[in-house]
Amino acid sequence: MPIWFAYTLIVLLVITSVLLTMLILLHRGKGGGLSSMFGGGVSSSLAGSSVAEKNLDRYTVLVSIVWFACIVGLGLWLRLQLNSGS
């Protein structure tokens, strides 16, 4: 595989790492959180979580799947490079 593939995965990994950190910090903990500053605690449904919290959960899961795929992709790329070199 070409080297640009690894560089693309590394850049994507750095971007998703920063996004994932920010999204996790936005989640509401037991005593509130940063999400309540942005309207996360304003309206709540019968289940007790707002639409903003549900969307935040979805974005966090999506970014974490992309982050995990980047890690697996880099591992596979590294294994292919080490096997082809020997």
TIMI-2910 file (N, C-alpha, C, CB; in pm, 1 decimal, decimal comma, always signed):
<rs>
+----------+----------+----------+----------+----------+----------+----------+----------+----------+----------+----------+----------+------+
!      n_x !      n_y !      n_z !     ca_x !     ca_y !     ca_z !      c_x !      c_y !      c_z !     cb_x !     cb_y !     cb_z ! resn !
+----------+----------+----------+----------+----------+----------+----------+----------+----------+----------+----------+----------+------+
!    +84,3 !   -118,5 !     +0,0 !     +0,0 !     +0,0 !     +0,0 !    +88,5 !   +124,3 !     +0,0 !    -95,7 !     +0,1 !   +122,1 !  Met !
!    +42,7 !   +229,1 !    -62,0 !   +124,3 !   +351,4 !    -68,7 !   +132,0 !   +421,7 !    +66,5 !    +67,3 !   +447,4 !   -173,5 !  Pro !
!   +234,6 !   +504,8 !    +78,5 !   +260,1 !   +575,6 !   +203,8 !   +154,4 !   +683,5 !   +230,4 !   +399,5 !   +638,6 !   +200,8 !  Ile !
!    +94,1 !   +738,4 !   +125,5 !     -7,4 !   +842,0 !   +146,0 !   -128,1 !   +786,5 !   +220,6 !    -51,4 !   +901,2 !    +11,5 !  Trp !
!   -151,8 !   +655,6 !   +208,8 !   -262,1 !   +591,8 !   +281,3 !   -239,0 !   +602,7 !   +431,7 !   -276,8 !   +443,4 !   +239,6 !  Phe !
!   -116,2 !   +576,9 !   +474,4 !    -83,9 !   +586,1 !   +617,0 !    -93,1 !   +730,2 !   +665,4 !    +56,5 !   +530,2 !   +644,2 !  Ala !
!    -43,7 !   +824,0 !   +585,4 !    -51,0 !   +965,1 !   +625,8 !   -195,8 !  +1012,4 !   +636,9 !    +25,2 !  +1053,2 !   +525,6 !  Tyr !
!   -280,1 !   +966,7 !   +546,4 !   -421,7 !  +1002,2 !   +552,0 !   -486,2 !   +947,1 !   +678,4 !   -495,3 !   +950,0 !   +428,0 !  Thr !
!   -453,3 !   +822,5 !   +710,9 !   -508,6 !   +762,8 !   +831,8 !   -458,2 !   +833,5 !   +958,0 !   -473,5 !   +614,4 !   +837,5 !  Leu !
!   -332,8 !   +875,5 !   +958,0 !   -278,2 !   +944,9 !  +1074,3 !   -346,2 !  +1080,2 !  +1093,0 !   -126,3 !   +963,1 !  +1059,6 !  Ile !
!   -365,7 !  +1153,1 !   +985,2 !   -433,9 !  +1282,8 !   +993,9 !   -577,8 !  +1263,0 !  +1041,1 !   -431,6 !  +1355,7 !   +856,7 !  Val !
!   -645,7 !  +1162,9 !   +986,2 !   -782,6 !  +1133,8 !  +1027,3 !   -787,8 !  +1089,7 !  +1173,5 !   -843,4 !  +1025,9 !   +937,4 !  Leu !
!   -686,9 !  +1016,7 !  +1217,1 !   -680,9 !   +972,5 !  +1355,9 !   -663,5 !  +1090,5 !  +1451,2 !   -567,0 !   +872,8 !  +1374,7 !  Leu !
!   -579,3 !  +1185,6 !  +1414,8 !   -558,9 !  +1303,6 !  +1499,4 !   -686,5 !  +1386,9 !  +1506,5 !   -442,2 !  +1389,3 !  +1446,0 !  Val !
!   -752,4 !  +1406,4 !  +1393,3 !   -875,9 !  +1485,7 !  +1390,3 !   -984,8 !  +1418,6 !  +1472,6 !   -923,9 !  +1505,9 !  +1245,5 !  Ile !
!  -1002,2 !  +1287,4 !  +1454,3 !  -1106,8 !  +1218,2 !  +1529,7 !  -1073,4 !  +1208,9 !  +1678,5 !  -1128,3 !  +1078,4 !  +1472,9 !  Thr !
!   -945,0 !  +1204,5 !  +1712,6 !   -906,9 !  +1203,0 !  +1854,7 !   -946,3 !  +1333,2 !  +1922,4 !   -755,6 !  +1179,4 !  +1870,1 !  Ser !
!   -921,2 !  +1444,5 !  +1856,1 !   -958,0 !  +1574,5 !  +1912,2 !  -1110,2 !  +1587,6 !  +1920,0 !   -898,2 !  +1689,2 !  +1827,5 !  Val !
!  -1179,3 !  +1546,9 !  +1814,5 !  -1326,0 !  +1553,5 !  +1814,7 !  -1385,2 !  +1464,4 !  +1922,4 !  -1381,5 !  +1513,4 !  +1678,3 !  Leu !
!  -1330,9 !  +1345,0 !  +1937,5 !  -1382,6 !  +1252,8 !  +2037,4 !  -1362,3 !  +1306,5 !  +2178,5 !  -1315,9 !  +1117,1 !  +2023,1 !  Leu !
!  -1249,0 !  +1367,8 !  +2201,8 !  -1224,1 !  +1428,8 !  +2332,8 !  -1323,9 !  +1540,6 !  +2359,9 !  -1080,2 !  +1483,1 !  +2341,0 !  Thr !
!  -1347,4 !  +1624,9 !  +2260,9 !  -1442,9 !  +1734,6 !  +2279,1 !  -1584,7 !  +1682,5 !  +2299,8 !  -1439,3 !  +1828,7 !  +2158,5 !  Met !
!  -1623,7 !  +1580,9 !  +2223,3 !  -1758,9 !  +1527,1 !  +2236,8 !  -1779,7 !  +1460,0 !  +2371,9 !  -1787,4 !  +1427,9 !  +2125,0 !  Leu !
!  -1678,9 !  +1390,2 !  +2421,1 !  -1691,9 !  +1326,3 !  +2551,9 !  -1702,0 !  +1431,4 !  +2661,6 !  -1572,9 !  +1232,5 !  +2578,6 !  Ile !
!  -1626,5 !  +1539,4 !  +2648,8 !  -1634,7 !  +1645,5 !  +2748,7 !  -1768,9 !  +1718,5 !  +2745,7 !  -1522,5 !  +1744,7 !  +2727,6 !  Leu !
!  -1837,0 !  +1716,0 !  +2632,8 !  -1967,5 !  +1781,2 !  +2623,4 !  -2079,2 !  +1700,8 !  +2689,4 !  -2002,0 !  +1805,4 !  +2478,7 !  Leu !
!  -2056,2 !  +1572,7 !  +2712,9 !  -2160,1 !  +1490,1 !  +2773,6 !  -2188,1 !  +1533,4 !  +2915,9 !  -2120,0 !  +1343,5 !  +2770,8 !  His !
!  -2313,5 !  +1513,1 !  +2953,4 !  -2355,3 !  +1549,5 !  +3088,3 !  -2319,9 !  +1435,1 !  +3181,8 !  -2508,0 !  +1581,5 !  +3094,1 !  Arg !
!  -2253,0 !  +1468,7 !  +3287,8 !  -2219,8 !  +1369,5 !  +3388,2 !  -2328,9 !  +1361,6 !  +3492,8 !  -2086,1 !  +1401,4 !  +3453,2 !  Gly !
!  -2294,4 !  +1312,5 !  +3609,4 !  -2393,2 !  +1301,0 !  +3716,9 !  -2436,6 !  +1438,3 !  +3767,1 !  -2336,5 !  +1218,6 !  +3832,8 !  Lys !
!  -2345,9 !  +1533,7 !  +3769,4 !  -2380,0 !  +1664,5 !  +3821,8 !  -2393,8 !  +1770,3 !  +3714,6 !  -2277,9 !  +1707,0 !  +3919,8 !  Gly !
!  -2436,6 !  +1733,3 !  +3595,9 !  -2443,6 !  +1828,9 !  +3486,4 !  -2318,6 !  +1817,5 !  +3402,4 !  -2461,1 !  +1972,5 !  +3538,7 !  Gly !
!  -2287,1 !  +1914,8 !  +3323,8 !  -2168,3 !  +1910,2 !  +3241,6 !  -2165,9 !  +2024,9 !  +3144,7 !  -2159,7 !  +1779,7 !  +3167,8 !  Gly !
!  -2075,3 !  +2016,6 !  +3052,9 !  -2064,9 !  +2122,8 !  +2954,5 !  -2183,0 !  +2123,6 !  +2858,7 !  -1936,4 !  +2109,2 !  +2877,3 !  Leu !
!  -2249,0 !  +2008,6 !  +2842,3 !  -2362,4 !  +2004,7 !  +2749,9 !  -2478,6 !  +2089,9 !  +2799,3 !  -2408,7 !  +1861,2 !  +2729,6 !  Ser !
!  -2491,0 !  +2109,9 !  +2928,7 !  -2600,7 !  +2192,4 !  +2979,6 !  -2580,0 !  +2339,6 !  +2946,0 !  -2614,4 !  +2174,9 !  +3130,6 !  Ser !
!  -2455,4 !  +2380,2 !  +2922,0 !  -2430,3 !  +2518,3 !  +2882,6 !  -2483,7 !  +2546,7 !  +2742,8 !  -2281,2 !  +2548,7 !  +2888,5 !  Met !
!  -2488,8 !  +2444,0 !  +2657,8 !  -2531,6 !  +2462,4 !  +2519,4 !  -2674,6 !  +2418,3 !  +2496,7 !  -2440,6 !  +2387,1 !  +2426,7 !  Phe !
!  -2754,6 !  +2412,9 !  +2599,7 !  -2895,6 !  +2379,7 !  +2584,1 !  -2924,7 !  +2233,4 !  +2599,5 !  -2943,7 !  +2424,6 !  +2452,4 !  Gly !
!  -2830,3 !  +2154,8 !  +2647,9 !  -2853,8 !  +2012,2 !  +2664,4 !  -2950,3 !  +1980,9 !  +2776,3 !  -2724,9 !  +1942,1 !  +2689,3 !  Gly !
!  -2962,7 !  +2067,5 !  +2873,6 !  -3049,9 !  +2039,9 !  +2985,8 !  -3179,4 !  +2118,4 !  +2983,7 !  -2978,4 !  +2067,5 !  +3111,5 !  Gly !
!  -3210,8 !  +2183,2 !  +2873,2 !  -3328,2 !  +2269,8 !  +2868,1 !  -3456,0 !  +2189,0 !  +2856,3 !  -3317,3 !  +2366,9 !  +2751,7 !  Val !
!  -3464,2 !  +2102,7 !  +2757,2 !  -3586,1 !  +2025,9 !  +2736,9 !  -3554,1 !  +1878,8 !  +2752,8 !  -3648,2 !  +2054,3 !  +2597,9 !  Ser !
!  -3645,4 !  +1808,1 !  +2814,4 !  -3623,4 !  +1664,7 !  +2832,3 !  -3748,5 !  +1589,0 !  +2792,8 !  -3584,1 !  +1632,2 !  +2978,2 !  Ser !
!  -3727,1 !  +1469,3 !  +2741,7 !  -3839,6 !  +1385,5 !  +2701,6 !  -3879,9 !  +1297,4 !  +2819,0 !  -3803,7 !  +1299,1 !  +2577,3 !  Ser !
!  -3965,9 !  +1200,9 !  +2793,4 !  -4011,6 !  +1112,0 !  +2899,8 !  -3898,7 !  +1024,6 !  +2952,3 !  -4125,5 !  +1024,7 !  +2850,1 !  Leu !
!  -3803,0 !   +992,7 !  +2867,8 !  -3691,1 !   +907,7 !  +2909,3 !  -3591,2 !   +985,6 !  +2993,2 !  -3621,3 !   +847,8 !  +2787,3 !  Ala !
!  -3600,0 !  +1116,4 !  +2995,2 !  -3512,2 !  +1195,4 !  +3078,7 !  -3392,3 !  +1251,8 !  +3005,6 !  -3466,1 !  +1114,2 !  +3192,0 !  Gly !
!  -3375,7 !  +1220,1 !  +2878,5 !  -3263,5 !  +1279,4 !  +2805,4 !  -3317,6 !  +1361,7 !  +2689,4 !  -3165,4 !  +1169,7 !  +2754,0 !  Ser !
!  -3252,1 !  +1469,5 !  +2662,2 !  -3300,7 !  +1563,3 !  +2561,7 !  -3259,2 !  +1520,1 !  +2422,1 !  -3249,2 !  +1703,7 !  +2590,5 !  Ser !
!  -3312,5 !  +1588,7 !  +2324,8 !  -3277,6 !  +1562,6 !  +2185,4 !  -3130,6 !  +1595,5 !  +2162,4 !  -3367,6 !  +1644,7 !  +2089,5 !  Val !
!  -3083,5 !  +1701,0 !  +2227,3 !  -2942,6 !  +1738,2 !  +2212,3 !  -2851,6 !  +1629,0 !  +2267,1 !  -2914,2 !  +1871,4 !  +2283,5 !  Ala !
!  -2888,3 !  +1568,3 !  +2378,6 !  -2807,9 !  +1459,6 !  +2435,5 !  -2809,2 !  +1337,5 !  +2344,9 !  -2859,4 !  +1421,9 !  +2574,8 !  Glu !
!  -2925,0 !  +1307,1 !  +2286,6 !  -2933,4 !  +1191,3 !  +2196,4 !  -2847,8 !  +1213,9 !  +2072,6 !  -3079,8 !  +1164,5 !  +2155,3 !  Lys !
!  -2853,2 !  +1334,5 !  +2017,4 !  -2769,6 !  +1364,2 !  +1901,6 !  -2622,1 !  +1362,6 !  +1938,7 !  -2807,2 !  +1499,7 !  +1842,2 !  Asn !
!  -2589,0 !  +1412,2 !  +2056,0 !  -2450,9 !  +1409,3 !  +2103,8 !  -2403,0 !  +1264,9 !  +2118,7 !  -2438,4 !  +1484,5 !  +2238,3 !  Leu !
!  -2490,0 !  +1177,3 !  +2167,0 !  -2455,9 !  +1035,3 !  +2177,0 !  -2429,1 !   +975,7 !  +2039,3 !  -2568,3 !   +958,0 !  +2246,9 !  Asp !
!  -2514,3 !  +1010,0 !  +1944,1 !  -2497,3 !   +956,0 !  +1807,9 !  -2366,7 !  +1003,4 !  +1745,1 !  -2615,6 !   +997,1 !  +1718,8 !  Arg !
!  -2336,6 !  +1131,3 !  +1760,0 !  -2211,3 !  +1184,3 !  +1703,8 !  -2090,0 !  +1122,3 !  +1771,1 !  -2206,2 !  +1336,8 !  +1718,4 !  Tyr !
!  -2099,4 !  +1100,7 !  +1901,4 !  -1988,0 !  +1040,3 !  +1973,2 !  -1964,3 !   +897,6 !  +1925,5 !  -2014,0 !  +1042,2 !  +2124,0 !  Thr !
!  -2070,8 !   +821,2 !  +1906,9 !  -2056,4 !   +683,7 !  +1858,4 !  -2000,3 !   +683,6 !  +1716,8 !  -2192,0 !   +609,6 !  +1862,4 !  Val !
!  -2048,8 !   +772,0 !  +1632,0 !  -2000,1 !   +777,6 !  +1494,1 !  -1851,6 !   +811,9 !  +1488,3 !  -2080,1 !   +879,8 !  +1413,9 !  Leu !
!  -1809,9 !   +913,0 !  +1563,3 !  -1669,1 !   +953,1 !  +1563,6 !  -1582,5 !   +842,9 !  +1623,8 !  -1650,2 !  +1084,6 !  +1641,9 !  Val !
!  -1633,0 !   +774,0 !  +1725,7 !  -1554,1 !   +666,8 !  +1785,3 !  -1539,7 !   +548,7 !  +1690,9 !  -1617,0 !   +621,4 !  +1915,4 !  Ser !
!  -1638,6 !   +521,5 !  +1607,4 !  -1626,8 !   +414,4 !  +1507,3 !  -1521,7 !   +450,9 !  +1403,0 !  -1763,3 !   +387,8 !  +1438,7 !  Ile !
!  -1520,7 !   +576,0 !  +1358,4 !  -1419,4 !   +621,2 !  +1262,9 !  -1280,6 !   +615,7 !  +1326,3 !  -1450,5 !   +764,5 !  +1214,1 !  Val !
!  -1270,3 !   +655,7 !  +1453,6 !  -1143,5 !   +651,3 !  +1526,5 !  -1091,6 !   +508,0 !  +1535,9 !  -1160,2 !   +711,2 !  +1667,2 !  Trp !
!  -1180,9 !   +415,4 !  +1570,6 !  -1142,5 !   +274,3 !  +1581,4 !  -1100,7 !   +218,3 !  +1445,4 !  -1258,6 !   +191,4 !  +1639,2 !  Phe !
!  -1172,2 !   +256,2 !  +1339,5 !  -1137,1 !   +209,5 !  +1205,2 !   -999,8 !   +261,6 !  +1163,3 !  -1243,6 !   +253,7 !  +1103,6 !  Ala !
!   -965,8 !   +383,2 !  +1202,4 !   -832,3 !   +437,8 !  +1171,7 !   -723,7 !   +358,6 !  +1243,0 !   -823,8 !   +586,5 !  +1212,0 !  Cys !
!   -747,8 !   +322,0 !  +1368,2 !   -649,4 !   +244,2 !  +1443,8 !   -630,3 !   +106,8 !  +1379,5 !   -693,5 !   +229,0 !  +1591,6 !  Ile !
!   -739,7 !    +41,2 !  +1344,8 !   -730,9 !    -90,4 !  +1281,7 !   -663,1 !    -79,0 !  +1145,7 !   -871,2 !   -153,4 !  +1266,8 !  Val !
!   -698,3 !    +23,3 !  +1068,8 !   -637,0 !    +43,4 !   +937,8 !   -487,0 !    +67,5 !   +946,4 !   -702,8 !   +159,3 !   +867,7 !  Gly !
!   -445,0 !   +146,7 !  +1043,7 !   -301,0 !   +169,5 !  +1061,6 !   -229,6 !    +42,1 !  +1104,1 !   -276,8 !   +279,6 !  +1165,0 !  Leu !
!   -292,6 !    -36,6 !  +1189,1 !   -233,2 !   -164,0 !  +1230,1 !   -218,1 !   -259,8 !  +1113,9 !   -316,7 !   -228,3 !  +1338,1 !  Gly !
!   -320,6 !   -268,4 !  +1031,3 !   -312,9 !   -355,8 !   +913,8 !   -209,6 !   -306,1 !   +814,3 !   -449,0 !   -366,2 !   +845,9 !  Leu !
!   -203,5 !   -175,3 !   +794,9 !   -104,5 !   -119,3 !   +703,0 !    +36,6 !   -147,6 !   +752,4 !   -125,5 !    +31,9 !   +686,4 !  Trp !
!    +59,1 !   -131,9 !   +882,1 !   +190,5 !   -157,5 !   +938,6 !   +227,5 !   -304,2 !   +926,3 !   +195,0 !   -114,4 !  +1084,3 !  Leu !
!   +132,3 !   -392,0 !   +948,4 !   +160,3 !   -535,8 !   +933,5 !   +194,2 !   -571,0 !   +790,2 !    +41,0 !   -618,9 !   +979,9 !  Arg !
!   +123,8 !   -512,7 !   +694,3 !   +153,7 !   -538,3 !   +553,1 !   +292,7 !   -485,0 !   +515,4 !    +46,2 !   -473,9 !   +463,4 !  Leu !
!   +328,2 !   -369,0 !   +570,7 !   +459,7 !   -312,1 !   +540,5 !   +571,5 !   -395,2 !   +601,0 !   +468,5 !   -168,7 !   +591,4 !  Gln !
!   +551,7 !   -446,2 !   +720,4 !   +655,5 !   -527,4 !   +784,2 !   +670,1 !   -662,8 !   +716,0 !   +623,8 !   -547,1 !   +932,3 !  Leu !
!   +558,8 !   -720,4 !   +671,1 !   +563,5 !   -849,6 !   +602,7 !   +625,6 !   -839,1 !   +464,8 !   +424,7 !   -907,7 !   +591,4 !  Asn !
!   +600,9 !   -728,4 !   +396,1 !   +657,2 !   -713,6 !   +261,1 !   +804,2 !   -677,2 !   +263,7 !   +580,9 !   -608,2 !   +183,8 !  Ser !
!   +851,2 !   -622,6 !   +375,7 !   +991,6 !   -582,7 !   +387,7 !  +1084,5 !   -698,6 !   +419,6 !  +1005,7 !   -477,8 !   +493,9 !  Gly !
!  +1031,3 !   -806,2 !   +476,1 !  +1118,8 !   -918,1 !   +515,4 !  +1115,6 !  -1034,0 !   +420,2 !  +1081,7 !   -966,9 !   +650,4 !  Ser !
+----------+----------+----------+----------+----------+----------+----------+----------+----------+----------+----------+----------+------+
</rs>
